[in-house]
Amino acid sequence: MKIDEALDRFDIYLVQTRNAPANTLKSYRRDLKELSDFLEKEGIIEIQDINYPALRKFLNRVYPTRKRSSVGRLISTIRTFFHFLEREELIPRNPAEALLYPKFERKLPTFLTVDEAVRLVEEPSRPVEGKREEFPELKARDRAMLELLYASGLRVSELVSLNRDSVRLDLTVLRVMGKGRKERVVPFGQYAKKALDEHLEWQDRKGLSKKNDPLFTNRLGKRLTDRMVRKLIEKYTRTAGISKRVGPHTLRHSFATHLLEGGADIRGIQELLGHASLSTTQRYTHLNLDHLMEVYDKAHPRA
């Protein structure tokens, strides 16, 4: 079987069986296209002819130009692809099985203090001295967006995919479609409810009141993109005087960290974040060792 044909079959598998998110598909396709182009230059066009030395040669070519985390993701993609081929009995053996991941230090996620988080989410509503307020509907949108990110720990992809009918203001919950097309229900607090209420009123005035209308839109009524949200957060971080580098995931990390510090159960946090594995959520237990020691000292009978 030709490599291109195998890639097409893998693509179908990712979409139909794995329900892979759009960003994951894009990443897999880009990485495997790079591998395919390299193998073609090496004269390898059949999947049965791909061997471990050829894969190592490709990775050795890539190593000097990539971060270790990027190389790790690339190896993960290659291993997943060949595992699929082996399981489908399209190759006699898996040449990627012996590929080793590069060693690198796992960075702990950046998070905001409670004061910083409050300053950031309230920044769109802060009046600017000597300047007439322009586009109040956009300020209301931005406040609702930031409040919701911090109140619910959503991924930015989950935020921008929300529709109006994803929100139940009366119950203060969201219906979220997460990774792998897994749906979950996430609560949010009264501050987010108030901000959403004001934002929805502005949308009603603009005629964006249908159930399947996007919850967050630009001036033209088009759905916000991940990039637009990142740009807005960077702007409000700067005007709020926060020196840290902040993005949508920083608010997600802050959400988890502040819940943990408040005594929330880690499995509950796992459900709220939509993590498939508890080990992913457990990264947050490393963020505040002093707090964890305090909890231990108070709770354990032999502490």
C-alpha positions in Angstrom: 0.0 0.0 0.0 1.2 3.5 -0.9 2.0 5.9 2.0 -0.6 8.5 0.7 -3.3 5.8 0.7 -2.4 4.8 4.2 -2.5 8.4 5.4 -6.0 8.8 3.9 -7.2 5.7 5.8 -5.7 7.0 9.0 -7.4 10.4 8.5 -10.8 8.6 8.1 -10.1 6.7 11.3 -9.3 9.8 13.3 -12.5 11.5 12.1 -15.0 8.7 12.3 -13.6 6.5 15.1 -11.5 8.9 17.3 -13.7 12.0 16.8 -10.5 13.9 16.8 -10.8 17.7 17.3 -10.0 20.0 14.3 -6.7 21.2 15.9 -5.6 17.6 16.5 -6.4 16.6 12.9 -4.5 19.6 11.6 -1.4 18.7 13.7 -1.4 15.1 12.7 -1.8 15.9 9.0 1.1 18.4 9.1 3.4 16.1 10.9 2.7 13.1 8.8 2.9 15.1 5.6 6.4 16.2 6.7 7.4 12.5 7.3 5.8 11.5 3.9 7.7 14.1 2.0 11.0 13.0 3.6 10.4 9.3 2.9 9.5 10.1 -0.7 12.9 11.9 -1.2 14.5 8.8 0.3 12.8 6.7 -2.4 10.3 5.1 0.0 6.7 5.2 -1.2 5.2 1.9 0.1 4.4 1.6 3.8 5.8 -1.9 3.9 9.2 -0.4 3.1 9.4 2.0 6.0 11.8 0.8 8.7 13.3 2.0 11.9 16.5 3.4 10.4 14.4 5.5 8.0 12.4 6.9 10.9 15.5 7.6 12.9 17.1 9.4 10.0 14.0 11.6 9.7 14.0 12.5 13.4 17.8 13.2 13.4 17.1 15.7 10.5 14.3 17.3 12.6 15.9 17.4 16.0 18.2 20.5 15.5 15.3 22.7 14.3 12.6 21.8 16.9 12.0 22.2 20.6 12.0 18.9 22.6 8.3 19.2 23.2 7.7 19.6 19.4 9.8 16.5 18.7 7.9 14.6 21.4 4.6 15.4 19.8 6.0 14.4 16.4 7.1 11.0 17.7 3.7 10.6 19.4 2.0 11.2 16.0 4.3 8.7 14.2 3.8 6.0 16.8 0.0 6.5 16.7 0.0 6.2 12.9 2.0 3.0 12.8 0.1 1.5 15.7 -3.0 2.0 13.6 -1.4 0.4 10.6 -0.2 -2.6 12.6 -3.7 -3.1 14.2 -5.3 -2.9 10.8 -2.8 -5.6 9.6 -1.5 -3.3 6.9 2.1 -3.8 8.0 3.8 -6.9 9.3 5.6 -5.1 12.2 5.6 -1.7 13.8 8.9 0.2 12.9 8.0 3.0 15.2 7.7 0.9 18.4 11.3 1.4 19.4 11.3 5.2 19.0 12.0 6.9 22.3 10.7 10.3 23.5 13.2 13.0 24.2 13.8 13.8 27.9 12.6 17.2 29.0 11.6 18.9 32.1 7.9 19.2 32.5 7.0 22.9 33.1 4.4 23.6 35.7 1.5 25.7 34.3 1.5 29.4 34.8 -1.4 30.7 36.9 -2.6 34.1 38.3 -3.1 35.0 41.9 -6.8 35.6 42.9 -6.2 39.3 42.9 -4.6 39.2 39.4 -7.5 37.0 38.0 -10.1 39.5 39.4 -8.2 42.5 37.9 -8.1 40.8 34.5 -11.7 39.7 34.3 -12.9 43.1 35.5 -10.6 45.1 33.2 -13.1 45.4 30.2 -15.5 47.2 32.6 -12.9 49.6 34.0 -13.6 53.2 32.8 -10.7 55.0 31.2 -10.2 58.6 32.4 -10.7 61.3 29.8 -11.9 58.8 27.2 -15.5 58.4 26.0 -16.6 54.8 26.2 -16.8 53.2 22.7 -18.5 50.0 21.7 -20.1 49.1 25.1 -21.4 45.9 23.5 -17.9 44.7 22.9 -16.8 45.6 26.4 -19.8 43.6 27.7 -18.8 40.7 25.5 -15.2 40.7 26.7 -16.2 40.9 30.3 -18.6 37.9 29.9 -15.9 36.0 28.0 -13.2 36.5 30.7 -15.6 35.9 33.5 -16.7 32.6 31.9 -13.1 31.4 31.2 -12.1 32.0 34.8 -15.4 30.7 36.3 -15.6 27.5 34.3 -12.0 26.6 33.3 -13.0 26.2 29.6 -10.4 25.6 26.9 -10.4 28.4 24.4 -11.6 26.0 21.7 -14.6 25.1 23.9 -15.3 28.8 24.6 -15.5 29.9 21.0 -17.7 26.9 20.0 -20.4 27.8 22.5 -23.8 28.7 21.1 -26.5 30.6 22.9 -28.4 27.4 23.7 -25.2 26.0 25.4 -26.0 28.3 28.3 -28.6 27.8 31.0 -28.6 31.1 33.0 -31.4 29.9 35.3 -29.3 26.9 36.4 -25.9 28.7 35.9 -24.5 25.8 33.9 -22.9 25.3 30.5 -23.2 22.4 28.1 -19.7 22.0 26.7 -18.4 19.8 23.8 -14.8 19.0 24.8 -12.0 16.9 23.3 -13.0 13.7 21.6 -16.5 15.1 21.2 -17.2 14.4 24.8 -19.9 16.5 26.3 -19.9 17.7 29.9 -21.9 20.1 32.0 -19.9 22.9 33.8 -21.2 25.3 36.4 -20.4 29.0 36.6 -20.9 31.6 39.3 -23.0 34.7 39.9 -20.4 37.1 38.5 -20.3 35.2 35.2 -24.1 35.0 35.2 -24.4 38.8 35.6 -21.8 39.4 32.8 -23.5 36.9 30.5 -26.9 38.4 31.1 -25.7 41.8 30.0 -23.8 40.4 27.0 -26.9 38.4 25.9 -29.0 41.6 26.1 -26.7 43.3 23.7 -26.9 40.3 21.4 -30.7 40.4 21.4 -30.5 44.1 20.3 -28.3 43.0 17.4 -30.7 40.2 16.4 -28.4 37.4 17.4 -31.0 35.7 19.5 -31.4 32.3 17.8 -30.6 29.2 19.8 -27.8 28.1 17.4 -26.2 31.6 17.1 -22.7 31.8 18.4 -22.4 33.0 22.0 -19.4 35.2 21.3 -19.1 37.1 18.0 -17.1 40.0 16.5 -18.6 43.3 15.3 -19.9 41.6 12.1 -21.7 38.9 14.0 -19.2 36.2 13.1 -18.0 33.7 15.6 -14.9 34.7 17.5 -11.8 32.6 16.8 -9.1 31.2 19.2 -6.7 33.9 17.9 -9.1 36.8 18.5 -9.6 35.6 22.1 -5.9 35.3 22.7 -5.4 38.9 21.3 -8.1 40.3 23.6 -6.6 38.6 26.7 -3.1 39.9 25.8 -4.6 43.4 25.5 -6.5 43.3 28.8 -3.5 41.7 30.6 -1.4 44.7 29.5 -3.9 47.4 30.4 -4.5 45.7 33.8 -0.8 46.0 34.6 -0.2 42.3 34.9 3.4 41.5 34.1 2.9 37.8 33.5 2.5 36.3 30.1 -1.2 35.4 30.1 -3.4 33.4 27.6 -6.7 31.5 27.7 -5.0 28.5 29.2 -3.6 30.7 32.1 -7.2 31.3 33.2 -7.9 27.6 33.0 -4.8 26.9 35.1 -5.9 29.6 37.6 -9.4 28.1 37.8 -8.0 24.7 38.7 -5.3 26.1 41.1 -7.8 28.3 43.0 -10.3 25.4 43.3 -7.5 23.2 44.7 -6.4 25.9 47.2 -10.1 26.2 48.2 -10.2 22.6 49.2 -11.9 21.1 46.1 -11.5 17.4 45.4 -9.0 16.7 42.6 -11.4 14.2 40.9 -14.1 16.9 40.9 -11.6 19.3 39.3 -10.8 16.6 36.7 -14.5 16.4 35.8 -14.8 20.1 35.5 -11.8 20.5 33.3 -12.8 17.5 31.1 -9.5 15.7 31.6 -9.5 12.1 30.4 -6.7 11.2 32.8 -6.3 12.1 36.4 -2.5 12.4 35.9 -3.2 15.5 33.8 -5.1 17.1 36.6 -2.5 16.2 39.1 -0.1 18.7 37.7 -1.9 21.3 39.8 -1.0 19.5 43.0 2.6 20.6 42.4 1.7 24.3 42.2 1.3 25.0 45.9 3.2 22.6 48.1 2.8 24.9 51.2 -1.0 24.7 50.9 -0.9 20.9 50.5 1.3 20.6 53.5 -1.2 22.7 55.5 -4.1 20.6 54.4 -2.1 17.4 55.4 -1.2 18.8 58.8 -4.8 19.7 59.6 -6.3 16.5 58.2 -4.0 13.6 59.0 -4.2 12.1 62.5 -0.5 11.3 62.5 0.7 14.6 60.9 
